[in-house]
């Protein structure tokens, strides 16, 4: 079984590299054809340059590493096609970005704007298509009695029974339930009503493994009260080379997502408080740099104009710098174009009684400290543009909960509000595109939690696109 799986995985790696190389060739052909300078027949008659061959060969190695990074070749028997497609989308998008970056560095002229679009779409179509075909083939094989894995479930609690029902409801997964393993306990009478059978107890488990075909053992015991038994079962399965799984949600977290990581010889169960994990942070960081750095360069002449205007207003400093709270409550220095009179922070205590919002925030629609130019900069959100530098530095992201001043942070009274600091702060988020200052503090916090729990790259893109009309209209700005 393990040998067949290894052959399948190695074959899949080879097919992926062939498909990516094919996508590269088709992208070049489509790009040349779309330019109108050459036909398909003329393209295939071109002699391939040695440097282009070396470039593609190097990219093949990089692509393989990217696919391995996103765990494309891990077992997908229990995962959905949607989950697999999301991982493939991330891998292909990163592979395309690396390809473009390498092309710019090594001045590879075949990588054009049309090429990038063609490569991304063709490679995504080919790889997703190959996985769909593979899933259909495996599904058919399993429904015909091939590629079947015998599974034994350890534990007879409701969670274990529900897992058994779930896998039996999906025969295309290719699991055959051998039975349950457990000893007598207070809930055994309830289990007997399910008509599932107990095939062994803890004492006879080792001899049971010797005599029966078991491919996987699923441990569904309450770890707190059955740690010793679970540890012994793991040891016995390891000894006889049987795959072990542990049914997740052992701590029943409300928001956190569980994942297993490895450090040396240690296995770590990680509870991630939200949808943003290490891969997501890595991918967001690449996009942040790729977008904010060119924007900073393009906007530099505009920044100079704003700086001169601020100086002409009252000859005070151009930028307003303030300590803000970032990811995991680390402090960083945030930059904005100055919109208030010099020394405005020292005047805060004098006008705190004018605060128009409840909770740990300070907002006044008609703030007396604002300059005439500052009102315009606030209304149009131009004052926020220097934060692109904070994004480049890594203090912030393009999309994320707004970074709060220390004064607001110190007034937090609810611990669940502090979960917003588990992700990098951003220039824009759901709060900005859903009313901004018109929303209550509680609603603001709820939107931040919604972003953290439901994050996807598509959500980031939608927020960025929605921010543009909101800023142009000045909706909710204060």
N, C-alpha and C positions, 0 to 999 in steps of 0.2 A: 504493500500500500504506500509506504513512504517513498520507495523507489519510483513508483508510477507518478506520485505527486512531484518529485524532484524533476523527473523528465518533463512533466507538463509545465512546470515553472520555467525551466531553462528554455523550453520551446517557445513559451509565451514571451520571454525576454527577446529571443531572436526575432520573433514575428513583429514585436513592437519596434525594434530597431530598423527592420526592413520597411515597415509602414511609415516610420518617421522619415527615412531616407527617400521613400517614394513621395511622401508629402512635400519634401524639400524640392525634389525634381519637378513635380507638378506645379509647385508654387513659382518656381523660376520660369517654367514654360508659360504659365498663365500671366505672370507679370510682364514678360517680354511680349506676349501676344496682345495683351491689353494696351501696351504702349503704342502699338501699331507699327513698330519698327521691324518686326520680324514675324513670320508665320510659324505655325507649329512644325511644319515639315522642315523649314529652314533652321529652326531651333535645334531639332534633333540631329541636324547635320553638322552642328558646331563641334569643334574639337574641345574637349574639356581640359581646362588648365590644371596643371599639377597643384598649384596653390589652392585652387578651389576644392580639389580632392582632399588635400590635407586639412582644409578648413572643415569640410563635412565630416571627416574622420574624427577630428577633435570634438565636434559637436555631438557625434554619436556617443562618445564616452561621457560627455557632460549630461546628455539626455538620460542615459542609463542611471547616472548618479541621482538625478532629479527624481526619476520614477521610483528609485529605491527609497529616497528621502520621504516621499509621500506614501510609502508602504503599499505601492500598487501591486506588489507581488506577494503580499501576505494572504492568508486564507480568507476567502470571501464567502464561504458557504453560508454563514449566518448573517451576512450583511445584505442590504437591499441594492438593487441596481442603481437607485438614486444616489445612495451613499458612495458607491463606486464611481459613478459619473462625476460627482462633485470633486472627488480626489483626482480624477483624470483631468478635469477642467483646471484645477489648480496647477497640476504638473505641466500640462500643455502650455498654459499661460506663462508660467515661470520659464519654461524651456524657450518659448518665443521671445520673451524679454531678454534672456541671456544671449540668444542668437543675435538679436538686434544690437545689443551692447558689444558683443564680440565683432560684429560686422563693422561697427563704427570705429572700434579700436584698431582693427586690422585693415580697414579701408577696403572692404569687400563690396564691390560695386553691384553685384548681382542682387543684394538685399535692398529692395526698394520698398516704397510704401505699399504698393499693390502686392508685392511679395509677402510682406508681413501678414496682411489680411488673408491672403490665400493659404499661407503655411498654417496659420492658426486654425482656420476653419477646416481645411482638408485633413490635417493631422488629428484634430478633435473628432471629426466624422469617422475617420478610419479606425482610430483606437477605440472609440465608443462602440462602433460597429463590430469590431472584433470581439469585444467583451459581450455584446448582445448575442452574437453567434455562439460564443463559448457557453454562455449561460443556457441558451436554448438547447445546445447539444448535451450539456450535462443534465439539464432538466429531463430531457427525453430518455437519456441513459438511466437516470435514477428511477423514473416512472416505469421503466422496463426491467427494474431489478438489478441494475448494475451501479457501481460506484456507491454502494450502500455502506453506511457506518453504524455499527452496533453501539448504542449508548446506554450506560447504566447511570441512574440518578441516585445520589446519596442524600437521603433525607426524605421525609414524608410530610413536611409542612405544606400549607396552602401554596406557598411560592413555588415549591418543587413540583406540585401537582399541576399548577397553571403552566409552568414551563413545559411539562410533558404534553399537555393538551395543545400548546402552541406549536410544538414541532410536529406533532401528529397531524395537525390541521394543514400542514404544508409538506406533503409527501415529496414535492420536488426538491426539498433540501437533502433527501437521501438518508434520513435517519430511521433506524429501527430500534424502538425502545425495548431493551431486554427486560427491564424491571427496575425495582427500587431496592435500596439497601438502607436498613435502619434497625433500631432496637425498640423495644416497647417504651412508649411514653404516653402522656395524658391525652394527646390528640390522635392516638392511633385508631380509635373507634370511628372518628370522622374520616380518616383516610380509607378505612375498609369499605366505606360506602361508595368510593370512587371506582371500585372493582379492578383497580390496578393491583399487581402482585408484588410482594416482597420476596426477592430471590436469595437474599443472604443477610446476615447480620455482621456487626463489626468483627466479631471473633473469627468467623469463617471466611472473611473477605479474601484473604490471601490465597487460600486454597480454591475459592471460587474463581479467581482470576486465572489460576493455573489450568482450570478445566474448561473454561468457556471462552468463546471469541468475543472480546470486548475491545472496541477501537477507541472509545472515549469514555471518561468518567466525569460526570458533572456533579460537583459538590455544592449542595444547596442547604447545608446545615447552618444553624445560627452559630456563628463563630465564637461568640462570647462563652456560651455554655458547652460547646462541643469542639473546642480548639484542639484538645489532645487527640480526639478521634479523627478530626480532619487532617491533622499533621501526620498521623499514622497512615491514613489512606494515601496521602500524597507520597509518602516514603515507599509504600508497597507498590503503587502504580509506577513510580520511577524505576523501581527495582526490576519490574517486568516490562518496562518500555511502553506503558499505556499512556496516551495523551490525557492530560488533566485540564478541566475547565472549572472555574469557580463562578457561580451565579452572582452577578453584580448586585449593586444597591444594598450591600451588606450593612451600610450605615444609614440607608434611607435618607440621603440629603434632599433638601427641598429644591435647590437650584444647581448645585455642583454636578459636573459630569465626571464620571470615573474613567480613568485610563491606567494601564499598567506600563511602567517604565523600568529600565534596568540600569543599575550602577554597579559595574564590576560583577561580583557574585550575588549582589542584592537585587531582589525584585521589589519594586515600590508601587503601591496602589496610590494613585494621585487623584485627588478630588479638585477638579477645576471649577471655580465659581463663576460659570458663564460659558458662552459659546466660543469665546476667544481663547484659543490655546497657543502653544508655541509656534505651530505652523502658521496660524492666522496672523500672529504678531509679525512673524518673519515676512509674510507676503504683504501685509499692510505697510511694513517699513520700506520694502522695495518700491511699492506704488507711491508712498509719501515722497520719497527722494526723487523718483522719476517725474513726478508732477510739480512739486514745490520748487525744486532747484531751477528748472527752466523758467518757471513763472517769475522767480526772483530776478533772474537776469533780464527777462522781457520787461518787467515793471520798473526796473531801475530808473529810467528817465522820468517816469511818472512819480516815483518816490522823491526824486530830486525836486520836482515841481511842488509837491505837497510840503516838503521840508522848507522850501523857500517861503511858501505861503504862511506856514506856522511862524517862521521867524519874523516875517513882516507884520504879523498880528500883534505880538507883544514882546518879541525878541527873547522869549523864554526857550527852554530846551525843546528840541524837535520830538524826541521820543519820551514816552512815559514807561518806566521800567518798574515792575512790582514783583515781589516774591509771591508765587502762587503754589498751590498744592498739586503735585503731579501723581503719576502712577505709584501705588503703594505708599502714598503720603510723603513721597520725596519732594522737597522744595526745589523750585527752579525759578529763574528770572524771566518773566514774560515781558515782551516788548510790544508797544502800541504807539501809534502816532498820538501825541498829546492833544487832548480835547478840552482840558480844563485849565484854569488859571494856575500859574506856578504855586506850589505849596498847597494844592487842593486837599491832599490827604490829611494835613494838619487841621483842616477846617471840618473834618468829618464829624467830630463829636458835637460841634455846634448845630449841625443840621440833622442828626440822627433821628430826632423826633418827627422829621418830615417823611421818614421811610414809608413807602406805599405798599410794601409787600410784607407778608408774615413769613416767619421761618428764618433760617440762617442765610439771609440775603439782604442786600441794600439796593433799592432802586427808587429813583425819583424821576418822574417823567419830565419835569421842568427844573432840572438841577441848576441852582443859581451859580454853581462853580464853572459851568460850561462857557466856553468862549463862543463868539458868533461863528467862527470857522469850525469849532469843535462840534457844534450842533449839526452842521452839515456832514461832517466826517462820521459822526455817530449814526445819523439817519441813513446814510448810504453804506455803513459798515466799512468804509475805507480805512478807518482807524485800526481795524483788525489785521490788515494786510501784512504788517511787519512780523506777525506771528508765523509767516511762512519760514522765517529764519529759525524759529523755535522748532518747526517741523523738521527742517534739514538737520538741526542739531540732535534731534531725537527726544526732545523734551515733550513734544506734542505730536499728534497725528492730524491729518486733514479732517477726519471724522472721529468724534468721541465726545464724551461729556465735557462741558465747558470747565476750564480750570478756575477754581475758586480762590479768592484772596484768603490769607491766613485768618483774617477777622471773621469771615463767614464760616470757615472750617471749624473754628473754635466754638461756634454757637450751635453746632450740630447736637441734637438731643436724642436722635434715633440711630441705633447702630446700623440698621439696614440702609440708611442713607450713605454710610461710609463705603458700601460695596461699589459705589461709582468710582472709587479710587483704585479698583482692581484692574482697570484698563487705562491706556494713555489718554490724557485729555485731548480735546480736538478743537479745531476752529469752528466747526459746525456739527450739529447733531439733531436728533428728533425735536428737541426743545426749540431750536431756531426755526424749523420749518412748520411748527404747529402753534405759532402764536407768540413765542418769545416772552417778552415782559408782560403780556396780557394774561399769562397763565399763573396759577398759584404755585407756591414753592413745592407743595406736595405733588402736584401734577408734574412739575418739572422733574422731581426725583423719580416719579413713576416712569416717565418717558426714558430717563437714563437707564433704569433697570430693564426696561423693555429692550433697549438697544443692546445692553450687555448680554441678555438671555437669548435674543433672537438674531444675533449678528450673522451676516453673510456678506460676501463681497458685493453681491447685488444690492443689499440694503445700503451699503456705503455709497454705491453709485447713485441710487435713487435719492439719497439725502443730498449729495453734491448737486445733482440736477435740480432738485426742488429748492435748494438754497439760492440759486441764481434769481428766479423771479421774486422770491421773498425779499432779497436784498434790494433789487431794483425798485420794488414797490415801497420799501421801508416798513414792511408789516411788523408791528410789535416792537419796533426799535425804540430804545430809551437809553 
